[in-house]
Amino acid sequence: MGSVKDKAAGMADQAIGKAKQAVGKAVGNDRLVVKGAAQEAEGKERKTVGDAKSAGKQGVNKSARKFNHNL
């Protein structure tokens, strides 16, 4: 998956996880709260992966520009 897709999916998972936690707390469903927390954590992790991929691509592109400039 690309960096943008990872970031978007991660942010979506975070939002859905937070919503599940809120609903779970409102209706007194501890299992839904736990599932929401897990999904939110998974979303944070996926977004971090996307951020890392993006940083790596930026580093490669910067190096390539410097290399091409020196030619």
PDB file of N, CA, C and O in Angstrom, chain B, residues numbered from 101:
ATOM      1  N   MET B 101       0.839  -1.157   0.000  1.00  0.00           N
ATOM      2  CA  MET B 101       0.000   0.000   0.000  1.00  0.00           C
ATOM      3  C   MET B 101       0.898   1.237   0.000  1.00  0.00           C
ATOM      4  O   MET B 101       1.955   1.232   0.630  1.00  0.00           O
ATOM      5  N   GLY B 102       0.495   2.276  -0.687  1.00  0.00           N
ATOM      6  CA  GLY B 102       1.278   3.500  -0.752  1.00  0.00           C
ATOM      7  C   GLY B 102       1.146   4.331   0.506  1.00  0.00           C
ATOM      8  O   GLY B 102       0.284   4.087   1.351  1.00  0.00           O
ATOM      9  N   SER B 103       2.018   5.317   0.611  1.00  0.00           N
ATOM     10  CA  SER B 103       2.032   6.127   1.824  1.00  0.00           C
ATOM     11  C   SER B 103       0.726   6.886   2.032  1.00  0.00           C
ATOM     12  O   SER B 103       0.246   6.992   3.161  1.00  0.00           O
ATOM     13  N   VAL B 104       0.147   7.412   0.959  1.00  0.00           N
ATOM     14  CA  VAL B 104      -1.096   8.170   1.087  1.00  0.00           C
ATOM     15  C   VAL B 104      -2.239   7.243   1.512  1.00  0.00           C
ATOM     16  O   VAL B 104      -3.055   7.605   2.359  1.00  0.00           O
ATOM     17  N   LYS B 105      -2.292   6.058   0.924  1.00  0.00           N
ATOM     18  CA  LYS B 105      -3.347   5.104   1.279  1.00  0.00           C
ATOM     19  C   LYS B 105      -3.196   4.650   2.730  1.00  0.00           C
ATOM     20  O   LYS B 105      -4.187   4.502   3.447  1.00  0.00           O
ATOM     21  N   ASP B 106      -1.948   4.429   3.160  1.00  0.00           N
ATOM     22  CA  ASP B 106      -1.711   4.022   4.549  1.00  0.00           C
ATOM     23  C   ASP B 106      -2.150   5.119   5.508  1.00  0.00           C
ATOM     24  O   ASP B 106      -2.789   4.847   6.525  1.00  0.00           O
ATOM     25  N   LYS B 107      -1.805   6.363   5.179  1.00  0.00           N
ATOM     26  CA  LYS B 107      -2.195   7.474   6.042  1.00  0.00           C
ATOM     27  C   LYS B 107      -3.716   7.595   6.119  1.00  0.00           C
ATOM     28  O   LYS B 107      -4.278   7.745   7.204  1.00  0.00           O
ATOM     29  N   ALA B 108      -4.375   7.528   4.965  1.00  0.00           N
ATOM     30  CA  ALA B 108      -5.837   7.669   4.929  1.00  0.00           C
ATOM     31  C   ALA B 108      -6.519   6.528   5.675  1.00  0.00           C
ATOM     32  O   ALA B 108      -7.438   6.761   6.461  1.00  0.00           O
ATOM     33  N   ALA B 109      -6.077   5.305   5.434  1.00  0.00           N
ATOM     34  CA  ALA B 109      -6.669   4.153   6.112  1.00  0.00           C
ATOM     35  C   ALA B 109      -6.423   4.240   7.616  1.00  0.00           C
ATOM     36  O   ALA B 109      -7.296   3.896   8.413  1.00  0.00           O
ATOM     37  N   GLY B 110      -5.242   4.698   7.999  1.00  0.00           N
ATOM     38  CA  GLY B 110      -4.926   4.837   9.417  1.00  0.00           C
ATOM     39  C   GLY B 110      -5.811   5.870  10.096  1.00  0.00           C
ATOM     40  O   GLY B 110      -6.300   5.648  11.204  1.00  0.00           O
ATOM     41  N   MET B 111      -6.013   6.993   9.433  1.00  0.00           N
ATOM     42  CA  MET B 111      -6.860   8.035  10.016  1.00  0.00           C
ATOM     43  C   MET B 111      -8.313   7.566  10.097  1.00  0.00           C
ATOM     44  O   MET B 111      -9.021   7.883  11.053  1.00  0.00           O
ATOM     45  N   ALA B 112      -8.752   6.812   9.089  1.00  0.00           N
ATOM     46  CA  ALA B 112     -10.116   6.284   9.111  1.00  0.00           C
ATOM     47  C   ALA B 112     -10.282   5.292  10.261  1.00  0.00           C
ATOM     48  O   ALA B 112     -11.277   5.339  10.985  1.00  0.00           O
ATOM     49  N   ASP B 113      -9.312   4.400  10.429  1.00  0.00           N
ATOM     50  CA  ASP B 113      -9.375   3.430  11.526  1.00  0.00           C
ATOM     51  C   ASP B 113      -9.384   4.132  12.886  1.00  0.00           C
ATOM     52  O   ASP B 113     -10.080   3.709  13.808  1.00  0.00           O
ATOM     53  N   GLN B 114      -8.608   5.200  12.997  1.00  0.00           N
ATOM     54  CA  GLN B 114      -8.587   5.942  14.257  1.00  0.00           C
ATOM     55  C   GLN B 114      -9.968   6.534  14.546  1.00  0.00           C
ATOM     56  O   GLN B 114     -10.475   6.426  15.663  1.00  0.00           O
ATOM     57  N   ALA B 115     -10.561   7.150  13.548  1.00  0.00           N
ATOM     58  CA  ALA B 115     -11.871   7.776  13.733  1.00  0.00           C
ATOM     59  C   ALA B 115     -12.944   6.742  14.070  1.00  0.00           C
ATOM     60  O   ALA B 115     -13.759   6.954  14.968  1.00  0.00           O
ATOM     61  N   ILE B 116     -12.939   5.627  13.349  1.00  0.00           N
ATOM     62  CA  ILE B 116     -13.923   4.575  13.606  1.00  0.00           C
ATOM     63  C   ILE B 116     -13.714   3.980  14.999  1.00  0.00           C
ATOM     64  O   ILE B 116     -14.675   3.704  15.717  1.00  0.00           O
ATOM     65  N   GLY B 117     -12.448   3.787  15.372  1.00  0.00           N
ATOM     66  CA  GLY B 117     -12.150   3.258  16.699  1.00  0.00           C
ATOM     67  C   GLY B 117     -12.636   4.173  17.805  1.00  0.00           C
ATOM     68  O   GLY B 117     -13.185   3.716  18.808  1.00  0.00           O
ATOM     69  N   LYS B 118     -12.431   5.476  17.617  1.00  0.00           N
ATOM     70  CA  LYS B 118     -12.909   6.437  18.622  1.00  0.00           C
ATOM     71  C   LYS B 118     -14.432   6.410  18.708  1.00  0.00           C
ATOM     72  O   LYS B 118     -15.004   6.482  19.795  1.00  0.00           O
ATOM     73  N   ALA B 119     -15.081   6.305  17.548  1.00  0.00           N
ATOM     74  CA  ALA B 119     -16.545   6.260  17.532  1.00  0.00           C
ATOM     75  C   ALA B 119     -17.051   5.002  18.241  1.00  0.00           C
ATOM     76  O   ALA B 119     -18.008   5.067  19.013  1.00  0.00           O
ATOM     77  N   LYS B 120     -16.416   3.869  17.982  1.00  0.00           N
ATOM     78  CA  LYS B 120     -16.810   2.628  18.645  1.00  0.00           C
ATOM     79  C   LYS B 120     -16.663   2.749  20.163  1.00  0.00           C
ATOM     80  O   LYS B 120     -17.508   2.273  20.920  1.00  0.00           O
ATOM     81  N   GLN B 121     -15.585   3.389  20.589  1.00  0.00           N
ATOM     82  CA  GLN B 121     -15.374   3.561  22.026  1.00  0.00           C
ATOM     83  C   GLN B 121     -16.473   4.432  22.627  1.00  0.00           C
ATOM     84  O   GLN B 121     -16.997   4.129  23.700  1.00  0.00           O
ATOM     85  N   ALA B 122     -16.818   5.508  21.937  1.00  0.00           N
ATOM     86  CA  ALA B 122     -17.848   6.413  22.442  1.00  0.00           C
ATOM     87  C   ALA B 122     -19.204   5.711  22.530  1.00  0.00           C
ATOM     88  O   ALA B 122     -19.925   5.857  23.517  1.00  0.00           O
ATOM     89  N   VAL B 123     -19.542   4.954  21.493  1.00  0.00           N
ATOM     90  CA  VAL B 123     -20.813   4.224  21.497  1.00  0.00           C
ATOM     91  C   VAL B 123     -20.800   3.166  22.589  1.00  0.00           C
ATOM     92  O   VAL B 123     -21.776   2.992  23.319  1.00  0.00           O
ATOM     93  N   GLY B 124     -19.676   2.461  22.688  1.00  0.00           N
ATOM     94  CA  GLY B 124     -19.560   1.434  23.718  1.00  0.00           C
ATOM     95  C   GLY B 124     -19.734   1.993  25.117  1.00  0.00           C
ATOM     96  O   GLY B 124     -20.411   1.398  25.956  1.00  0.00           O
ATOM     97  N   LYS B 125     -19.115   3.147  25.363  1.00  0.00           N
ATOM     98  CA  LYS B 125     -19.261   3.787  26.678  1.00  0.00           C
ATOM     99  C   LYS B 125     -20.698   4.245  26.909  1.00  0.00           C
ATOM    100  O   LYS B 125     -21.225   4.122  28.015  1.00  0.00           O
ATOM    101  N   ALA B 126     -21.334   4.779  25.851  1.00  0.00           N
ATOM    102  CA  ALA B 126     -22.701   5.294  25.985  1.00  0.00           C
ATOM    103  C   ALA B 126     -23.703   4.189  26.305  1.00  0.00           C
ATOM    104  O   ALA B 126     -24.637   4.398  27.079  1.00  0.00           O
ATOM    105  N   VAL B 127     -23.507   3.007  25.707  1.00  0.00           N
ATOM    106  CA  VAL B 127     -24.467   1.923  25.917  1.00  0.00           C
ATOM    107  C   VAL B 127     -23.992   0.913  26.970  1.00  0.00           C
ATOM    108  O   VAL B 127     -24.691  -0.054  27.274  1.00  0.00           O
ATOM    109  N   GLY B 128     -22.800   1.150  27.518  1.00  0.00           N
ATOM    110  CA  GLY B 128     -22.291   0.258  28.552  1.00  0.00           C
ATOM    111  C   GLY B 128     -21.758  -1.060  28.019  1.00  0.00           C
ATOM    112  O   GLY B 128     -21.822  -2.077  28.711  1.00  0.00           O
ATOM    113  N   ASN B 129     -21.236  -1.059  26.807  1.00  0.00           N
ATOM    114  CA  ASN B 129     -20.714  -2.275  26.197  1.00  0.00           C
ATOM    115  C   ASN B 129     -19.183  -2.239  26.252  1.00  0.00           C
ATOM    116  O   ASN B 129     -18.541  -1.622  25.402  1.00  0.00           O
ATOM    117  N   ASP B 130     -18.608  -2.898  27.252  1.00  0.00           N
ATOM    118  CA  ASP B 130     -17.158  -2.886  27.438  1.00  0.00           C
ATOM    119  C   ASP B 130     -16.421  -3.539  26.274  1.00  0.00           C
ATOM    120  O   ASP B 130     -15.320  -3.117  25.919  1.00  0.00           O
ATOM    121  N   ARG B 131     -17.018  -4.557  25.685  1.00  0.00           N
ATOM    122  CA  ARG B 131     -16.378  -5.244  24.567  1.00  0.00           C
ATOM    123  C   ARG B 131     -16.210  -4.299  23.372  1.00  0.00           C
ATOM    124  O   ARG B 131     -15.179  -4.326  22.700  1.00  0.00           O
ATOM    125  N   LEU B 132     -17.221  -3.466  23.108  1.00  0.00           N
ATOM    126  CA  LEU B 132     -17.139  -2.505  22.008  1.00  0.00           C
ATOM    127  C   LEU B 132     -16.086  -1.438  22.308  1.00  0.00           C
ATOM    128  O   LEU B 132     -15.391  -0.977  21.402  1.00  0.00           O
ATOM    129  N   VAL B 133     -15.971  -1.050  23.565  1.00  0.00           N
ATOM    130  CA  VAL B 133     -14.943  -0.076  23.964  1.00  0.00           C
ATOM    131  C   VAL B 133     -13.555  -0.643  23.683  1.00  0.00           C
ATOM    132  O   VAL B 133     -12.695   0.054  23.144  1.00  0.00           O
ATOM    133  N   VAL B 134     -13.337  -1.897  24.045  1.00  0.00           N
ATOM    134  CA  VAL B 134     -12.039  -2.545  23.832  1.00  0.00           C
ATOM    135  C   VAL B 134     -11.747  -2.690  22.338  1.00  0.00           C
ATOM    136  O   VAL B 134     -10.630  -2.423  21.894  1.00  0.00           O
ATOM    137  N   LYS B 135     -12.748  -3.110  21.565  1.00  0.00           N
ATOM    138  CA  LYS B 135     -12.557  -3.242  20.116  1.00  0.00           C
ATOM    139  C   LYS B 135     -12.233  -1.886  19.493  1.00  0.00           C
ATOM    140  O   LYS B 135     -11.390  -1.790  18.601  1.00  0.00           O
ATOM    141  N   GLY B 136     -12.905  -0.844  19.967  1.00  0.00           N
ATOM    142  CA  GLY B 136     -12.640   0.491  19.454  1.00  0.00           C
ATOM    143  C   GLY B 136     -11.231   0.961  19.768  1.00  0.00           C
ATOM    144  O   GLY B 136     -10.566   1.568  18.928  1.00  0.00           O
ATOM    145  N   ALA B 137     -10.785   0.680  20.970  1.00  0.00           N
ATOM    146  CA  ALA B 137      -9.432   1.065  21.367  1.00  0.00           C
ATOM    147  C   ALA B 137      -8.394   0.326  20.519  1.00  0.00           C
ATOM    148  O   ALA B 137      -7.384   0.901  20.112  1.00  0.00           O
ATOM    149  N   ALA B 138      -8.657  -0.942  20.265  1.00  0.00           N
ATOM    150  CA  ALA B 138      -7.737  -1.731  19.436  1.00  0.00           C
ATOM    151  C   ALA B 138      -7.698  -1.189  18.008  1.00  0.00           C
ATOM    152  O   ALA B 138      -6.626  -1.087  17.412  1.00  0.00           O
ATOM    153  N   GLN B 139      -8.859  -0.844  17.461  1.00  0.00           N
ATOM    154  CA  GLN B 139      -8.910  -0.322  16.100  1.00  0.00           C
ATOM    155  C   GLN B 139      -8.231   1.052  16.030  1.00  0.00           C
ATOM    156  O   GLN B 139      -7.556   1.363  15.048  1.00  0.00           O
ATOM    157  N   GLU B 140      -8.406   1.855  17.050  1.00  0.00           N
ATOM    158  CA  GLU B 140      -7.746   3.165  17.078  1.00  0.00           C
ATOM    159  C   GLU B 140      -6.225   2.992  17.111  1.00  0.00           C
ATOM    160  O   GLU B 140      -5.505   3.695  16.401  1.00  0.00           O
ATOM    161  N   ALA B 141      -5.741   2.068  17.926  1.00  0.00           N
ATOM    162  CA  ALA B 141      -4.299   1.807  18.011  1.00  0.00           C
ATOM    163  C   ALA B 141      -3.763   1.293  16.681  1.00  0.00           C
ATOM    164  O   ALA B 141      -2.678   1.682  16.250  1.00  0.00           O
ATOM    165  N   GLU B 142      -4.522   0.424  16.039  1.00  0.00           N
ATOM    166  CA  GLU B 142      -4.133  -0.100  14.733  1.00  0.00           C
ATOM    167  C   GLU B 142      -4.059   1.035  13.713  1.00  0.00           C
ATOM    168  O   GLU B 142      -3.157   1.070  12.877  1.00  0.00           O
ATOM    169  N   GLY B 143      -5.003   1.948  13.789  1.00  0.00           N
ATOM    170  CA  GLY B 143      -5.014   3.093  12.882  1.00  0.00           C
ATOM    171  C   GLY B 143      -3.804   3.981  13.087  1.00  0.00           C
ATOM    172  O   GLY B 143      -3.215   4.464  12.120  1.00  0.00           O
ATOM    173  N   LYS B 144      -3.429   4.201  14.339  1.00  0.00           N
ATOM    174  CA  LYS B 144      -2.246   5.017  14.630  1.00  0.00           C
ATOM    175  C   LYS B 144      -1.000   4.367  14.051  1.00  0.00           C
ATOM    176  O   LYS B 144      -0.137   5.037  13.486  1.00  0.00           O
ATOM    177  N   GLU B 145      -0.922   3.058  14.200  1.00  0.00           N
ATOM    178  CA  GLU B 145       0.227   2.317  13.681  1.00  0.00           C
ATOM    179  C   GLU B 145       0.293   2.411  12.158  1.00  0.00           C
ATOM    180  O   GLU B 145       1.362   2.633  11.590  1.00  0.00           O
ATOM    181  N   ARG B 146      -0.844   2.241  11.507  1.00  0.00           N
ATOM    182  CA  ARG B 146      -0.887   2.291  10.045  1.00  0.00           C
ATOM    183  C   ARG B 146      -0.528   3.685   9.538  1.00  0.00           C
ATOM    184  O   ARG B 146       0.163   3.819   8.529  1.00  0.00           O
ATOM    185  N   LYS B 147      -0.998   4.729  10.238  1.00  0.00           N
ATOM    186  CA  LYS B 147      -0.673   6.104   9.851  1.00  0.00           C
ATOM    187  C   LYS B 147       0.825   6.343  10.015  1.00  0.00           C
ATOM    188  O   LYS B 147       1.441   7.020   9.190  1.00  0.00           O
ATOM    189  N   THR B 148       1.411   5.793  11.073  1.00  0.00           N
ATOM    190  CA  THR B 148       2.849   5.930  11.295  1.00  0.00           C
ATOM    191  C   THR B 148       3.630   5.272  10.163  1.00  0.00           C
ATOM    192  O   THR B 148       4.647   5.806   9.721  1.00  0.00           O
ATOM    193  N   VAL B 149       3.166   4.129   9.696  1.00  0.00           N
ATOM    194  CA  VAL B 149       3.801   3.453   8.562  1.00  0.00           C
ATOM    195  C   VAL B 149       3.730   4.349   7.329  1.00  0.00           C
ATOM    196  O   VAL B 149       4.717   4.491   6.607  1.00  0.00           O
ATOM    197  N   GLY B 150       2.570   4.952   7.086  1.00  0.00           N
ATOM    198  CA  GLY B 150       2.419   5.857   5.953  1.00  0.00           C
ATOM    199  C   GLY B 150       3.339   7.058   6.054  1.00  0.00           C
ATOM    200  O   GLY B 150       3.927   7.485   5.060  1.00  0.00           O
ATOM    201  N   ASP B 151       3.461   7.604   7.263  1.00  0.00           N
ATOM    202  CA  ASP B 151       4.365   8.739   7.482  1.00  0.00           C
ATOM    203  C   ASP B 151       5.811   8.342   7.195  1.00  0.00           C
ATOM    204  O   ASP B 151       6.562   9.107   6.590  1.00  0.00           O
ATOM    205  N   ALA B 152       6.198   7.149   7.629  1.00  0.00           N
ATOM    206  CA  ALA B 152       7.560   6.673   7.405  1.00  0.00           C
ATOM    207  C   ALA B 152       7.828   6.460   5.919  1.00  0.00           C
ATOM    208  O   ALA B 152       8.895   6.817   5.420  1.00  0.00           O
ATOM    209  N   LYS B 153       6.865   5.883   5.216  1.00  0.00           N
ATOM    210  CA  LYS B 153       7.020   5.691   3.771  1.00  0.00           C
ATOM    211  C   LYS B 153       7.176   7.028   3.067  1.00  0.00           C
ATOM    212  O   LYS B 153       8.008   7.176   2.172  1.00  0.00           O
ATOM    213  N   SER B 154       6.378   7.992   3.472  1.00  0.00           N
ATOM    214  CA  SER B 154       6.427   9.321   2.877  1.00  0.00           C
ATOM    215  C   SER B 154       7.787   9.970   3.129  1.00  0.00           C
ATOM    216  O   SER B 154       8.365  10.568   2.222  1.00  0.00           O
ATOM    217  N   ALA B 155       8.293   9.858   4.337  1.00  0.00           N
ATOM    218  CA  ALA B 155       9.598  10.434   4.671  1.00  0.00           C
ATOM    219  C   ALA B 155      10.702   9.760   3.860  1.00  0.00           C
ATOM    220  O   ALA B 155      11.627  10.422   3.390  1.00  0.00           O
ATOM    221  N   GLY B 156      10.601   8.453   3.698  1.00  0.00           N
ATOM    222  CA  GLY B 156      11.590   7.725   2.897  1.00  0.00           C
ATOM    223  C   GLY B 156      11.584   8.179   1.456  1.00  0.00           C
ATOM    224  O   GLY B 156      12.641   8.378   0.858  1.00  0.00           O
ATOM    225  N   LYS B 157      10.398   8.343   0.893  1.00  0.00           N
ATOM    226  CA  LYS B 157      10.286   8.802  -0.492  1.00  0.00           C
ATOM    227  C   LYS B 157      10.856  10.203  -0.642  1.00  0.00           C
ATOM    228  O   LYS B 157      11.532  10.501  -1.627  1.00  0.00           O
ATOM    229  N   GLN B 158      10.584  11.062   0.332  1.00  0.00           N
ATOM    230  CA  GLN B 158      11.098  12.429   0.266  1.00  0.00           C
ATOM    231  C   GLN B 158      12.620  12.431   0.319  1.00  0.00           C
ATOM    232  O   GLN B 158      13.270  13.204  -0.385  1.00  0.00           O
ATOM    233  N   GLY B 159      13.183  11.568   1.152  1.00  0.00           N
ATOM    234  CA  GLY B 159      14.640  11.464   1.240  1.00  0.00           C
ATOM    235  C   GLY B 159      15.256  10.987  -0.055  1.00  0.00           C
ATOM    236  O   GLY B 159      16.274  11.518  -0.499  1.00  0.00           O
ATOM    237  N   VAL B 160      14.645   9.987  -0.662  1.00  0.00           N
ATOM    238  CA  VAL B 160      15.146   9.468  -1.937  1.00  0.00           C
ATOM    239  C   VAL B 160      15.051  10.540  -3.019  1.00  0.00           C
ATOM    240  O   VAL B 160      15.984  10.731  -3.799  1.00  0.00           O
ATOM    241  N   ASN B 161      13.918  11.233  -3.059  1.00  0.00           N
ATOM    242  CA  ASN B 161      13.748  12.277  -4.067  1.00  0.00           C
ATOM    243  C   ASN B 161      14.748  13.408  -3.876  1.00  0.00           C
ATOM    244  O   ASN B 161      15.270  13.940  -4.856  1.00  0.00           O
ATOM    245  N   LYS B 162      15.021  13.781  -2.644  1.00  0.00           N
ATOM    246  CA  LYS B 162      15.990  14.841  -2.370  1.00  0.00           C
ATOM    247  C   LYS B 162      17.384  14.414  -2.827  1.00  0.00           C
ATOM    248  O   LYS B 162      18.116  15.198  -3.430  1.00  0.00           O
ATOM    249  N   SER B 163      17.741  13.166  -2.536  1.00  0.00           N
ATOM    250  CA  SER B 163      19.049  12.651  -2.958  1.00  0.00           C
ATOM    251  C   SER B 163      19.155  12.608  -4.477  1.00  0.00           C
ATOM    252  O   SER B 163      20.191  12.947  -5.049  1.00  0.00           O
ATOM    253  N   ALA B 164      18.084  12.194  -5.112  1.00  0.00           N
ATOM    254  CA  ALA B 164      18.097  12.122  -6.584  1.00  0.00           C
ATOM    255  C   ALA B 164      18.242  13.509  -7.193  1.00  0.00           C
ATOM    256  O   ALA B 164      18.966  13.681  -8.174  1.00  0.00           O
ATOM    257  N   ARG B 165      17.564  14.496  -6.623  1.00  0.00           N
ATOM    258  CA  ARG B 165      17.687  15.869  -7.139  1.00  0.00           C
ATOM    259  C   ARG B 165      19.118  16.367  -6.998  1.00  0.00           C
ATOM    260  O   ARG B 165      19.652  16.988  -7.918  1.00  0.00           O
ATOM    261  N   LYS B 166      19.748  16.100  -5.848  1.00  0.00           N
ATOM    262  CA  LYS B 166      21.135  16.530  -5.642  1.00  0.00           C
ATOM    263  C   LYS B 166      22.066  15.836  -6.635  1.00  0.00           C
ATOM    264  O   LYS B 166      22.952  16.461  -7.219  1.00  0.00           O
ATOM    265  N   PHE B 167      21.851  14.545  -6.812  1.00  0.00           N
ATOM    266  CA  PHE B 167      22.683  13.776  -7.729  1.00  0.00           C
ATOM    267  C   PHE B 167      22.517  14.306  -9.152  1.00  0.00           C
ATOM    268  O   PHE B 167      23.507  14.507  -9.855  1.00  0.00           O
ATOM    269  N   ASN B 168      21.299  14.528  -9.573  1.00  0.00           N
ATOM    270  CA  ASN B 168      21.047  15.016 -10.925  1.00  0.00           C
ATOM    271  C   ASN B 168      21.573  16.429 -11.115  1.00  0.00           C
ATOM    272  O   ASN B 168      22.002  16.782 -12.213  1.00  0.00           O
ATOM    273  N   HIS B 169      21.547  17.234 -10.078  1.00  0.00           N
ATOM    274  CA  HIS B 169      22.050  18.610 -10.155  1.00  0.00           C
ATOM    275  C   HIS B 169      23.561  18.602 -10.375  1.00  0.00           C
ATOM    276  O   HIS B 169      24.103  19.455 -11.078  1.00  0.00           O
ATOM    277  N   ASN B 170      24.236  17.617  -9.756  1.00  0.00           N
ATOM    278  CA  ASN B 170      25.683  17.544  -9.856  1.00  0.00           C
ATOM    279  C   ASN B 170      26.156  16.993 -11.189  1.00  0.00           C
ATOM    280  O   ASN B 170      27.342  17.083 -11.507  1.00  0.00           O
ATOM    281  N   LEU B 171      25.261  16.433 -11.967  1.00  0.00           N
ATOM    282  CA  LEU B 171      25.670  15.905 -13.271  1.00  0.00           C
ATOM    283  C   LEU B 171      25.865  17.014 -14.185  1.00  0.00           C
ATOM    284  O   LEU B 171      26.213  16.804 -15.346  1.00  0.00           O
TER     285      LEU B 171
END
